[in-house]
Amino acid sequence: MPDPRGPLILSNELLKDVLDFIDADPDGTVSIDRRAYLSVESFRPPSLPEPSRAHDIGNFRLVCRRFAEVGIPYQFTKIATRFSRPGLERLDKICSQSHLAKHTRKFSYLVPYFYVDDREQIERLLESEGPHFNLLDPSIFRRKADDQRQILQMKEDSRILRKAMAAFVSLQHVQLLRLQDEGDRILLEMMEASSLTRAAMLDLKWTPACIHATSTIAQALVHTKSPFSRFSGPMMNSQSAMVIKDRIPQMVPELASRLTCLELHFDDSEALNERMRTASQLFRTVFLAAKNLQALHIGFPSRSPLNLRLEEIFHFVQWEKLRAFGIQAWRLEADEIIQLARRHRTTLRGLRLRDVQLRDGSMWKDVLAMLRYEMERLDWVSLRRVDYSRHFDELWANSMEIVDGSLGGSDSDDEDDFPAHFSVGGSDYESGDDIDSEDEHSLADTDHGPDANEIALSPDTTASMPFCTCSRSSDPASADDLGDNGMFVFYQQRKMWEQWVIGRCPEHSSN
């Protein structure tokens, strides 16, 4: 006879298995050591749950009190909040219930463009365009602008963020993202096509939004002594760094001392070199205080590589626990990369040099040789879109689009943008699918064997019994055989270079 209690007799473990079929393990994260970490954990925007999944989890939690408790982590481990009245009110309700808030480990703050004293101009622009754009209701933008103004005047965002950061007692990761809805997207396209330049439009909208969000988040984290240890901002504005330096300098060392992971990508190219040089001492303060860093990424727009020396940002700091390091879009000399990598030769497991352009007189083979023969624990290296500075400039001078694979080949069959509800604008981050293909799946059988995506905590053969694999390898015998001509880098070359760096012989490598 069937048990009348039905599914109520199932153990919590089986109930969690059922929920795993609806949504993935909420506690699952990517190891810092893995190549996918700097992309997946930090730069991929939080996926909006499919309505059916959210509905199913909600219905599951309505069955009974035990089901409700089991389902809490699947709804509240990761919280994404919009800077809007409904979004902040929802966050307020969540953090008012400690049995929900205690499960939150990742908080994503989705911040839209700010409307800055130009509501009338927006309305005139809408009215002057064709029938397609007349479908946009100017009152929607007026309400959004009024909503933002009221939130800022009443400081509601600051109050609720402080309350949330205090309630999230298990918080680990804070992420700041730029948000763009469909109406904003259409409006931005119209402004691009109008007499207003895109640069001016972005400067009016995203800059104050990023500055305000950065300041309020930082103040909330310090005020509440949050246990967070990871911060990522894949769409930061360079002026936000200056605001932190000027407005809340006393908070910087305290926040930095808590960090184990920091990922920043500055997506504005206007006066980038000057702004980053001005922020140099701020970076020094952060990096000296961040003694526990395990993963670090600093990036800039692919089309506008930073033209500063590496140590103007990193200041010769050595992190004893650093395991993954990445930079993007930088004009460098080979020795700069070599010196920084050499400081971390005994700890670094992963190295990303995306969009790095070597200056005249430097050669990639010198960097690659050092990585192969001196890096004791390196498990992966990413050389996506690396090139030589002169060739990079020639491509742009001829108005060629710089994409990975522009010289043949591609890392992914999927070159889609982020989902429409997230703005990338001039950002250089690929879609989630593209990131997976490049940084997680595509290397499984090419770069460094079938275990490429996992960290082997112990070798298959003991260190006292090294074995030589030189005769089995088809890789170039030395750096001189890598085909580096000092002028440009083909896609096929850099993939082979990644494989060569990691394909050390256990007997003849320096470690």
Secondary structure, 3 states (H helix, E strand, C coil): CCCCCHHHHCCHHHHHHHHHHHCCCCCCCCCCCCCCHHHHCCCCCCCCCCHHHHHHHHHHHCCCHHHHHHHHHHHHCEEEEECCHHHHHHHHHHHCCHHHHCCCCEEEEEEECCCCCCHHHHHHHHHHCCHHHHCCCHHHHHHHHHHHHHHHHHCHHHHHHHHHHHHCCCCCEEEEEEECCHHHHHHHHHHHHCCCCHHHHHHHHHHHHHHHHHHHHHHHHHHCCCCCCEEEEEEECHHHHHHHHHHCCCHHHHHHHHCCEEEEEECCCCCHHHHHHHCHHHHHHHHHHCCCCCEEEEECCCCCCECCCCHHHHCCCCCCCCCEEEEEEEEECHHHHHHHHHHCCCCCCEEEEEEEEECCCCCHHHHHHHHHHHCCCCCEEECCCCEEHHHHHHHHHCCCCCCCCCCCCCCCCCCCCCCCCECCCCCCCCCHHHHHHHHHHCCCCCCCCCCCCCCCCCCCCCCCCCCCCHHHCCCCCCHHHCCCCCCCCCHHHHHHHHHHHHCCCCCCCCC
